Amino acid sequence: MKFTAVFAALAAFAVSQVSANASIVSESDALGATDQGALHTCLQNYRINNWDGMDCGGRGWFKGSHDYKSPTNCWDACAGYIVQAIDRGATAVECDDVEGGARCWMGYH
């Protein structure tokens, strides 16, 4: 029961953080089943990570940029979209955020 409450709070927070300039640019569910709970935990832990990738929840996570200032801002813009993709069972997803001439991207595969 406690896990469900924590998960609901994470999902509500992430959905509230969706940026008007961010969007899912690719999503697939062709690579088999995912552990949605693990992916939600991975996403939460990835907020404070920098632009380097990580392996978590059975997927390779990535976050990169072109002239984008903050990996945390990228997470804030895209987390809600990625939560929705995880909930749909996506095995791979990429979200991009564009701010003027700057762009960031993050997701997992």
C-alpha positions in Angstrom: 0.0 0.0 0.0 2.8 2.4 0.8 4.4 1.8 -2.6 1.2 2.6 -4.3 1.0 6.0 -2.5 4.6 6.9 -3.3 4.0 5.9 -7.0 0.8 8.0 -7.2 2.6 11.0 -5.7 5.5 10.6 -8.2 3.0 10.2 -11.1 1.1 13.3 -10.0 4.3 15.3 -9.7 5.7 14.3 -13.0 2.4 14.9 -14.9 2.3 18.4 -13.4 5.8 19.2 -14.7 4.9 18.8 -18.4 6.3 21.6 -20.5 4.4 23.3 -23.3 7.6 23.0 -25.4 8.3 19.3 -24.7 6.9 16.4 -26.7 7.4 12.7 -27.3 9.2 12.2 -30.5 9.4 8.4 -30.5 7.8 5.6 -28.6 7.7 1.9 -29.1 6.6 -1.3 -27.4 8.2 -3.8 -29.7 11.0 -5.0 -27.4 9.0 -7.0 -24.9 7.6 -6.4 -21.5 8.9 -3.8 -19.1 8.9 -3.5 -15.3 6.8 -0.3 -15.0 7.5 0.1 -11.2 11.3 -0.1 -11.8 11.1 2.3 -14.7 9.2 4.8 -12.6 11.9 4.6 -9.9 14.6 4.9 -12.6 12.9 8.1 -13.9 12.7 9.6 -10.4 16.4 8.9 -9.8 17.4 10.3 -13.2 16.2 13.8 -12.3 19.4 14.7 -10.6 21.8 12.9 -13.0 23.7 14.9 -15.5 23.8 14.3 -19.3 25.5 10.9 -18.9 23.4 7.8 -19.6 22.6 5.0 -17.2 21.2 1.4 -17.2 18.2 1.0 -15.0 15.1 -1.1 -15.0 16.4 -3.2 -17.8 16.7 -0.2 -20.1 19.4 2.2 -21.2 18.5 5.7 -20.2 19.9 8.8 -22.0 19.8 12.5 -21.7 21.5 14.9 -24.0 21.4 18.5 -25.3 22.4 21.1 -27.8 22.9 24.5 -26.2 20.5 23.5 -23.4 21.6 24.7 -20.0 20.2 22.3 -17.4 19.7 18.5 -17.3 17.3 19.1 -14.4 15.2 21.4 -16.5 15.1 18.8 -19.3 13.8 16.3 -16.8 11.2 18.8 -15.5 10.0 19.3 -19.0 9.8 15.7 -20.1 9.1 13.6 -17.0 5.4 13.8 -17.3 5.4 12.6 -20.8 7.8 9.7 -20.0 5.5 8.7 -17.0 2.6 8.5 -19.5 4.7 6.4 -21.9 5.8 4.0 -19.1 2.1 3.6 -18.0 1.3 2.7 -21.7 3.9 0.0 -21.5 6.5 1.6 -23.8 9.8 -0.3 -24.1 11.5 2.7 -25.6 10.7 6.4 -25.6 12.3 9.8 -26.4 11.0 13.2 -25.3 12.5 16.4 -26.6 12.2 19.9 -25.2 13.0 23.0 -27.3 13.7 26.3 -25.7 14.5 28.9 -28.3 17.5 27.6 -30.2 18.4 25.1 -27.5 17.2 21.5 -27.4 17.4 18.6 -25.0 16.3 15.0 -25.3 15.8 12.2 -22.8 14.3 8.8 -22.5 15.2 5.1 -22.5 15.6 2.2 -24.9 
